[in-house]
Amino acid sequence: MEVRSKVKRILGQWRHKKVQNDWSNKNVVVFGDSIVAGQELVREETPYRDAVYAKLASYYLNAHKLENFAETGTGQFKGQHHLDHLTGWTHSFEGSIKHYRQEIQQADVVLIAYGNNDWKQPNPDGSLHTLDEVKVKLRENIQRIRLINHHVQLVGILETLAFRKRKPAWHLKGPNGFTYQEIVAAFIEVYQECDVPIFDIRDYHLGNHIDEYVDDRDHFTLQVHKQIAKSLADFVHHQYKSPTDRFGQTVKIIFDGELFEDSKKRRILIKKIRELDKLGKQSEILCFMMEGNFYQKINKFIEINSLPKNLKVTNIYQYYASPLRYEDNTEILSLRSSTLYNDKNIAFIQLISDQVKLRRYSDDDWSNQMTKKQFNQNWLKHYLSMKDVIFILKEDKYERIQSLDLY
């Protein structure tokens, strides 16, 4: 109770602080594990420190200085033994706060990026920690930082997925007895309680697919680090608010038919949207249509069918035309010689009969050829996360699924 009362007292000061939406001339400090520290070379592309998302975002946001104190193998509870022996202090979160006290005093922004190792590792002495202990420890560590620097801007970065045996580890229990889903929920709960903005990469449709992880487990590829950095810059520029914060959480409805032609399938879709609207839920249709003036037709579709004005429609082809744009702007697409161009006249999709090739944003190269069905499924696996509420049509009725069901 004493810890909670101290946190509430500090929050009273914190809520009156003006949020800084730029890092120009700011000192940024990072605490976390190997995901943000980088690690040794894997497949000749694993980034290390100078190429991780925190460093890249600091360039995009014109930070004065970034000090990355993240370390491989660390968490809130556990540090690396050889480092402890050499330096005489513990590379746990608490130990790092004590050791880097002066840097925290001089910081304007502190990024907290823990969670993965708290799920998968016991304590240094082999004992286990509970989920409640994870929450207590995080509250205490947030309090320690704010006691050192009352004016610092904290940001909680969620490590939102891991893979084991090429499958999402969302429901997998670690040695401490709780699942990956539960560790993520615990960090969200404490960040919200302590009024810490949460940078959740799922809000930017990142980290959902195994090909974004260089080791097929926990660590992002270099290209995904670059995308996360751009997303983090967007998050900061919008006063530490994600697109979900700004535009609202949507219920995703997968629709593989023709939106602009009357059919039984479309009538069932319209009925579902109206049902969700009565429950106060905002719908998002995920569809697969190649239309140059797609959004002009969508506006008419919404108007004619008296659908909610806040209905969102995301078309796979529109999405890939500009995948890292987070506003609701639209693209005017053009199809020339079996190649689809965006409104900047950049080719991004090639169509060969029933086959598709995509120009990947990450490396500006063309993907392997795949069927349209494979293309659609691949997009859904990247776009949808464990955070999403998803409906899919089965036997003339929309049923709820998880993104795991797509694997």
C-alpha positions as CSV (number, residue, x, y, z in Angstrom):
1,M,0.0,0.0,0.0
2,E,2.9,2.3,0.8
3,V,4.3,1.9,-2.7
4,R,0.9,2.6,-4.3
5,S,0.4,5.8,-2.3
6,K,3.8,7.1,-3.3
7,V,3.0,6.3,-7.0
8,K,-0.3,8.2,-6.7
9,R,1.5,11.2,-5.1
10,I,4.0,11.3,-7.9
11,L,1.2,11.0,-10.5
12,G,-0.4,14.1,-9.1
13,Q,2.7,16.1,-10.2
14,W,3.1,14.1,-13.4
15,R,-0.4,14.8,-14.8
16,H,0.3,18.5,-14.9
17,K,3.4,18.1,-16.9
18,K,3.3,19.2,-20.5
19,V,3.7,16.4,-23.0
20,Q,6.6,16.9,-25.4
21,N,5.9,15.6,-28.9
22,D,9.4,16.1,-30.2
23,W,12.8,15.0,-29.1
24,S,14.7,17.9,-30.6
25,N,17.7,18.7,-28.2
26,K,16.4,16.1,-25.8
27,N,18.4,13.4,-24.0
28,V,16.8,9.9,-24.4
29,V,17.6,6.9,-22.2
30,V,16.7,3.3,-22.9
31,F,16.3,0.5,-20.4
32,G,15.5,-3.0,-21.8
33,D,16.7,-6.3,-23.1
34,S,18.3,-7.6,-26.3
35,I,15.3,-6.8,-28.4
36,V,16.1,-3.1,-28.1
37,A,19.9,-3.6,-27.4
38,G,20.5,-5.7,-30.4
39,Q,22.3,-8.9,-30.3
40,E,25.1,-10.9,-32.0
41,L,24.9,-11.5,-35.7
42,V,22.1,-13.9,-36.8
43,R,21.7,-14.6,-40.6
44,E,24.1,-11.7,-41.2
45,E,21.4,-9.1,-40.5
46,T,20.7,-8.7,-36.8
47,P,21.1,-5.0,-35.8
48,Y,23.2,-4.1,-32.8
49,R,22.7,-0.7,-31.0
50,D,23.3,1.7,-33.9
51,A,20.6,0.1,-36.0
52,V,17.9,-0.8,-33.4
53,Y,14.6,1.1,-33.5
54,A,15.3,3.3,-30.5
55,K,18.5,4.6,-32.1
56,L,16.9,5.1,-35.5
57,A,13.9,6.9,-34.0
58,S,16.2,9.2,-32.1
59,Y,17.7,10.3,-35.5
60,Y,14.2,10.8,-37.0
61,L,13.2,12.9,-34.0
62,N,16.4,14.9,-33.8
63,A,17.3,13.8,-30.3
64,H,20.4,15.5,-28.8
65,K,21.7,12.2,-27.3
66,L,20.5,8.6,-27.0
67,E,22.0,6.4,-24.2
68,N,21.0,2.8,-24.7
69,F,21.5,0.9,-21.5
70,A,19.6,-2.2,-22.6
71,E,21.4,-5.5,-22.2
72,T,20.9,-9.0,-23.6
73,G,19.4,-11.5,-21.2
74,T,18.1,-8.9,-18.7
75,G,14.7,-8.3,-17.3
76,Q,13.3,-6.7,-14.2
77,F,14.6,-9.6,-12.1
78,K,17.5,-11.1,-13.9
79,G,20.8,-9.8,-15.1
80,Q,23.8,-11.5,-16.7
81,H,26.1,-13.1,-14.2
82,H,29.4,-12.4,-16.0
83,L,28.4,-8.7,-16.2
84,D,27.6,-8.7,-12.5
85,H,31.0,-10.2,-11.7
86,L,32.9,-7.8,-13.8
87,T,31.2,-4.6,-12.8
88,G,29.9,-5.3,-9.3
89,W,26.3,-4.4,-9.9
90,T,23.2,-6.2,-11.2
91,H,21.9,-5.6,-14.8
92,S,18.3,-5.9,-13.7
93,F,16.0,-3.0,-14.3
94,E,16.3,-1.9,-10.6
95,G,20.1,-2.3,-10.7
96,S,20.3,-0.3,-13.9
97,I,18.3,2.6,-12.4
98,K,20.6,2.8,-9.5
99,H,23.7,2.6,-11.6
100,Y,22.6,5.2,-14.2
101,R,21.0,7.6,-11.7
102,Q,23.0,10.6,-13.0
103,E,21.9,9.8,-16.6
104,I,18.3,9.6,-15.5
105,Q,18.6,13.0,-13.8
106,Q,19.8,14.5,-17.1
107,A,17.2,12.7,-19.3
108,D,14.1,14.2,-20.9
109,V,12.7,10.8,-22.1
110,V,13.1,7.3,-20.7
111,L,12.0,4.3,-22.8
112,I,11.2,1.1,-20.8
113,A,11.3,-2.1,-22.9
114,Y,11.1,-5.2,-20.7
115,G,8.8,-8.2,-20.5
116,N,10.1,-11.0,-22.6
117,N,12.7,-12.2,-20.1
118,D,10.4,-11.8,-17.2
119,W,8.2,-14.4,-18.9
120,K,10.8,-16.9,-19.9
121,Q,13.5,-16.7,-17.2
122,P,13.5,-17.6,-13.5
123,N,15.4,-15.3,-11.0
124,P,19.2,-15.4,-10.8
125,D,19.1,-17.8,-7.8
126,G,16.7,-20.1,-9.7
127,S,13.6,-19.1,-7.7
128,L,10.5,-18.1,-9.6
129,H,8.5,-14.9,-9.6
130,T,4.7,-14.5,-9.8
131,L,2.7,-12.2,-12.1
132,D,1.8,-10.0,-9.1
133,E,5.5,-9.6,-8.3
134,V,6.1,-8.5,-11.9
135,K,3.5,-5.8,-11.4
136,V,4.9,-4.7,-8.1
137,K,8.4,-4.5,-9.5
138,L,7.4,-2.4,-12.5
139,R,5.4,0.0,-10.2
140,E,8.4,0.4,-8.0
141,N,10.8,0.9,-10.9
142,I,8.6,3.6,-12.4
143,Q,8.5,5.3,-9.0
144,R,12.3,5.1,-8.7
145,I,12.8,6.9,-12.0
146,R,10.2,9.6,-11.2
147,L,11.7,10.2,-7.8
148,I,15.1,10.8,-9.5
149,N,13.6,13.0,-12.2
150,H,10.1,14.5,-11.7
151,H,9.9,15.9,-15.2
152,V,11.0,13.0,-17.3
153,Q,8.7,11.6,-20.0
154,L,8.3,7.9,-19.6
155,V,7.3,5.6,-22.5
156,G,6.4,1.9,-22.0
157,I,7.3,-0.2,-25.0
158,L,5.4,-3.5,-25.2
159,E,7.2,-6.7,-26.4
160,T,4.0,-8.0,-27.8
161,L,4.7,-11.4,-29.3
162,A,7.2,-14.3,-29.3
163,F,7.4,-17.5,-31.4
164,R,8.3,-21.0,-30.4
165,K,8.5,-23.9,-32.8
166,R,7.3,-21.5,-35.5
167,K,4.0,-20.8,-33.7
168,P,3.0,-17.7,-31.7
169,A,3.8,-18.3,-28.0
170,W,0.8,-16.2,-26.9
171,H,-0.8,-18.9,-24.7
172,L,2.5,-20.6,-23.8
173,K,3.4,-20.7,-20.1
174,G,7.0,-19.8,-19.1
175,P,8.8,-21.3,-16.2
176,N,7.3,-18.8,-13.8
177,G,3.8,-20.2,-14.5
178,F,2.2,-17.5,-16.6
179,T,1.6,-17.1,-20.3
180,Y,3.1,-14.5,-22.7
181,Q,-0.4,-13.0,-23.0
182,E,-0.5,-12.5,-19.2
183,I,2.9,-10.8,-19.1
184,V,1.8,-8.4,-21.8
185,A,-1.5,-7.7,-19.9
186,A,0.4,-7.1,-16.7
187,F,2.7,-4.5,-18.2
188,I,-0.3,-2.8,-19.8
189,E,-2.1,-2.7,-16.5
190,V,0.7,-1.0,-14.6
191,Y,1.6,1.4,-17.4
192,Q,-2.1,2.6,-17.5
193,E,-2.3,2.8,-13.7
194,C,0.9,4.9,-13.6
195,D,-0.1,7.1,-16.5
196,V,2.8,6.0,-18.7
197,P,2.0,6.2,-22.5
198,I,2.2,2.8,-24.2
199,F,3.9,2.2,-27.5
200,D,2.3,-0.9,-28.8
201,I,3.7,-2.0,-32.1
202,R,0.5,-4.0,-32.8
203,D,-1.2,-0.6,-33.4
204,Y,1.1,-0.2,-36.4
205,H,0.5,-3.7,-37.7
206,L,4.0,-4.9,-36.8
207,G,5.4,-7.9,-35.0
208,N,2.5,-10.2,-35.9
209,H,4.2,-12.6,-38.3
210,I,7.2,-14.9,-37.9
211,D,9.0,-13.5,-40.9
212,E,9.5,-10.3,-39.0
213,Y,11.8,-12.1,-36.5
214,V,15.3,-12.8,-37.5
215,D,15.7,-15.8,-35.2
216,D,12.1,-17.0,-35.6
217,R,11.6,-16.4,-31.9
218,D,12.0,-12.9,-30.3
219,H,14.3,-10.6,-32.2
220,F,13.2,-8.4,-35.1
221,T,15.0,-8.2,-38.5
222,L,16.8,-5.0,-39.4
223,Q,14.0,-4.0,-41.8
224,V,11.4,-4.3,-39.0
225,H,13.5,-2.3,-36.7
226,K,13.4,0.5,-39.3
227,Q,9.6,0.2,-39.5
228,I,9.2,0.3,-35.7
229,A,11.5,3.4,-35.6
230,K,9.2,5.2,-38.1
231,S,6.2,4.1,-36.1
232,L,7.8,5.3,-32.8
233,A,8.5,8.7,-34.5
234,D,4.8,8.8,-35.5
235,F,3.8,8.0,-31.9
236,V,5.9,10.8,-30.5
237,H,4.8,13.4,-33.1
238,H,1.2,12.7,-32.2
239,Q,1.7,13.4,-28.5
240,Y,2.4,9.8,-27.5
241,K,-0.8,8.5,-29.2
242,S,-1.0,5.7,-31.6
243,P,-3.4,5.5,-34.6
244,T,-5.6,3.3,-32.3
245,D,-5.6,6.1,-29.7
246,R,-6.4,8.7,-32.3
247,F,-9.0,6.9,-34.4
248,G,-10.4,4.3,-32.0
249,Q,-10.1,0.5,-31.8
250,T,-12.0,-1.3,-34.5
251,V,-13.7,-4.7,-34.8
252,K,-12.2,-6.4,-37.8
253,I,-14.5,-8.1,-40.3
254,I,-12.9,-10.1,-43.0
255,F,-14.9,-9.9,-46.3
256,D,-13.8,-11.7,-49.4
257,G,-16.7,-10.7,-51.7
258,E,-17.7,-7.7,-53.9
259,L,-18.6,-4.7,-51.8
260,F,-20.2,-2.8,-54.7
261,E,-22.6,-5.6,-55.9
262,D,-25.7,-6.8,-54.0
263,S,-25.4,-10.3,-52.7
264,K,-26.4,-12.5,-49.7
265,K,-22.8,-12.3,-48.4
266,R,-22.9,-8.5,-48.5
267,R,-26.3,-8.3,-46.8
268,I,-25.0,-10.5,-44.0
269,L,-22.0,-8.1,-43.7
270,I,-24.2,-5.0,-43.5
271,K,-26.3,-6.7,-40.8
272,K,-23.2,-7.4,-38.7
273,I,-21.9,-3.9,-39.0
274,R,-25.3,-2.5,-37.8
275,E,-25.3,-5.0,-34.9
276,L,-21.9,-3.9,-33.8
277,D,-22.8,-0.2,-34.1
278,K,-25.8,-0.8,-31.7
279,L,-23.2,-2.2,-29.2
280,G,-21.1,1.0,-29.6
281,K,-18.4,-0.9,-31.6
282,Q,-16.6,0.7,-34.6
283,S,-16.3,-1.8,-37.5
284,E,-13.4,-2.2,-40.0
285,I,-14.0,-4.2,-43.2
286,L,-10.9,-6.0,-44.4
287,C,-11.3,-6.6,-48.2
288,F,-9.4,-7.6,-51.3
289,M,-10.6,-5.4,-54.2
290,M,-8.7,-3.8,-57.0
291,E,-10.5,-0.5,-57.7
292,G,-8.9,2.7,-58.9
293,N,-11.5,4.9,-57.3
294,F,-12.2,2.5,-54.4
295,Y,-12.9,5.1,-51.7
296,Q,-15.2,7.2,-53.8
297,K,-17.4,4.0,-54.2
298,I,-17.0,3.3,-50.5
299,N,-18.5,6.7,-49.5
300,K,-21.5,5.9,-51.8
301,F,-21.7,2.4,-50.3
302,I,-21.9,3.8,-46.8
303,E,-24.4,6.4,-47.7
304,I,-26.8,4.2,-49.7
305,N,-26.9,1.5,-47.0
306,S,-27.2,4.0,-44.1
307,L,-24.0,2.6,-42.4
308,P,-22.2,4.3,-39.5
309,K,-20.1,7.3,-40.6
310,N,-17.1,6.0,-38.6
311,L,-17.0,2.7,-40.6
312,K,-13.5,2.0,-41.7
313,V,-12.7,0.0,-44.8
314,T,-9.1,-1.3,-45.3
315,N,-8.4,-2.7,-48.8
316,I,-5.3,-4.9,-49.2
317,Y,-4.2,-3.1,-52.3
318,Q,-4.7,0.4,-50.8
319,Y,-2.8,-0.7,-47.7
320,Y,0.3,-2.0,-49.7
321,A,0.3,1.2,-51.8
322,S,1.5,3.0,-48.7
323,P,1.9,0.6,-45.7
324,L,3.6,3.0,-43.2
325,R,1.1,5.9,-43.6
326,Y,-1.0,6.1,-40.5
327,E,-3.6,8.7,-41.4
328,D,-6.9,7.9,-43.2
329,N,-5.7,9.4,-46.6
330,T,-6.4,7.4,-49.7
331,E,-4.5,6.3,-52.8
332,I,-5.7,6.6,-56.4
333,L,-4.4,3.4,-58.0
334,S,-3.8,2.7,-61.6
335,L,-3.3,-0.6,-63.4
336,R,-1.0,-0.6,-66.4
337,S,0.3,-3.7,-68.2
338,S,-0.6,-6.0,-65.3
339,T,1.2,-3.7,-62.8
340,L,-0.5,-1.7,-60.1
341,Y,0.9,1.8,-59.4
342,N,0.2,4.1,-56.4
343,D,-0.6,7.8,-56.7
344,K,3.2,8.5,-56.7
345,N,3.5,6.4,-59.8
346,I,5.5,3.7,-58.0
347,A,4.9,0.1,-59.1
348,F,4.1,-2.0,-56.0
349,I,2.1,-5.1,-57.3
350,Q,2.5,-7.2,-60.4
351,L,-0.4,-9.4,-61.5
352,I,0.3,-12.5,-63.7
353,S,-2.9,-14.4,-64.3
354,D,-3.9,-15.7,-60.8
355,Q,-0.4,-14.9,-59.4
356,V,0.8,-11.9,-57.5
357,K,4.2,-10.4,-56.7
358,L,4.6,-7.6,-54.2
359,R,7.3,-4.9,-54.0
360,R,8.3,-5.2,-50.4
361,Y,8.6,-1.9,-48.5
362,S,11.4,-3.3,-46.4
363,D,14.0,-3.8,-49.1
364,D,12.4,-2.4,-52.3
365,D,12.6,-5.8,-53.9
366,W,9.9,-8.0,-55.4
367,S,8.5,-10.9,-53.4
368,N,8.3,-14.5,-54.7
369,Q,5.3,-15.2,-56.9
370,M,2.2,-16.4,-54.9
371,T,-1.5,-17.0,-55.6
372,K,-4.0,-14.3,-54.8
373,K,-5.4,-16.5,-51.9
374,Q,-1.8,-16.8,-50.5
375,F,-1.3,-13.1,-50.9
376,N,-4.5,-12.3,-49.0
377,Q,-3.8,-14.8,-46.2
378,N,-0.2,-13.5,-45.9
379,W,-1.5,-9.9,-45.5
380,L,-4.0,-10.9,-42.8
381,K,-1.3,-12.7,-40.8
382,H,0.8,-9.5,-40.8
383,Y,-2.1,-7.0,-40.3
384,L,-4.0,-8.8,-37.6
385,S,-2.7,-9.1,-34.0
386,M,-3.7,-10.9,-30.8
387,K,-5.1,-7.5,-29.7
388,D,-7.8,-7.5,-32.4
389,V,-11.4,-8.7,-32.3
390,I,-11.9,-10.5,-35.6
391,F,-15.0,-11.9,-37.3
392,I,-15.1,-14.2,-40.4
393,L,-18.1,-15.5,-42.3
394,K,-18.8,-19.2,-41.7
395,E,-22.0,-20.8,-43.0
396,D,-23.9,-17.5,-43.4
397,K,-22.9,-16.3,-40.0
398,Y,-20.1,-14.2,-38.7
399,E,-18.0,-16.0,-36.1
400,R,-15.3,-14.6,-33.9
401,I,-11.7,-15.9,-34.3
402,Q,-8.3,-15.1,-33.1
403,S,-5.4,-14.1,-35.3
404,L,-3.8,-17.5,-34.2
405,D,-6.6,-19.2,-36.2
406,L,-5.0,-17.9,-39.4
407,Y,-2.0,-20.1,-38.8
